[in-house]
Amino acid sequence: MTGTSRLWQCPRCGAKLISKNLSHACGAYSSAKFLEGKTAVGRELFERFEALIAKCGAYSLAPARTRVAFMAEVRFASVNRVGADCIDVHFVLAESLDSPRFRRVEHLGKLHVHHLRLRDAREFDRQLAGWLRRSYREYGLRGWLAKRGGTAKR
């Protein structure tokens, strides 16, 4: 895991956020706690997903009680659930993609959250890696703001 030094860190819980005092739930959360009691298959799928994230560039973990998010400047992807034989994940883009692999795509204003369930090592393929790289660049590093003429606020 690598981190980005430009993020503000909450002095109470250590959460890394894009700006000072951004709303969040303080707590002693960790990926280890999130994975506690999960099956070997579930933990392996989580690790495979994180390995794809690591290939995107510098990131840090943003664990919470119900999920572990991955962030560059902002949270761009997340493992939302670890089941006995699968993981539920999502990633964010400024445009909606169409694929039968998606369980659903949430439309939140100008952003689109793409949800997948991953069960098998074969699903960690070039297509998924490409989607995650794109999410990392365009959303995690806030590249979508430049595309629409906005600027990153600090």
Secondary structure by P-SEA (a helix, b strand, c coil): cccccccccccccccccccccccccccccccccccccccaaaaaaaaaaaaaaaaacbbbbbcccccccccccccccccccccccbbbbcccccccccccccccccccccbbbbbbbbcccccccaaaaaaaaaaaaacccccccccccccccc
